[in-house]
Amino acid sequence: MMKNLKIVFILLALTFIIGSCKTKYVKDKPLVVEMKRPVRPGQNYVWLNDNWVFNRKNQTYTRRQGYWAIPKSKKNYQQGYWKTNKNGSHWVPGRWK
């Protein structure tokens, strides 16, 4: 009995992990509302543009506002961008490279 529960739990966990890794496409990109960028807090800071996070509940992307950050050592920030193909559009998040 306990062995069966473990197997069920593992299968559910794998389903969740695989489902969350799948690219989330939308028919229409969300509207971008321009916001005023806050003042730079210091000379060493770089601006990281807004990012978009997929909201499973309503199947849309939610905006995560940009912010100032101190660069990670010897890395540059590649801003996120929208990518469109026959399936629709999806957000490719920004990252340090």
HELIX and SHEET records of a PDB file:
HELIX    1   1 MET A    2  CYS A   21  1                                  20    
SHEET    1   A 2 VAL A  46  LEU A  48  0                                        
SHEET    2   A 2 TYR A  67  ALA A  69 -1                                        
SHEET    1   B 2 ASN A  51  ASN A  55  0                                        
SHEET    2   B 2 THR A  60  ARG A  64 -1                                        
SHEET    1   C 2 TYR A  77  GLN A  78  0                                        
SHEET    2   C 2 ARG A  95  TRP A  96 -1                                        
SHEET    1   D 2 TYR A  81  ASN A  85  0                                        
SHEET    2   D 2 GLY A  88  VAL A  92 -1                                        
END                                                                             
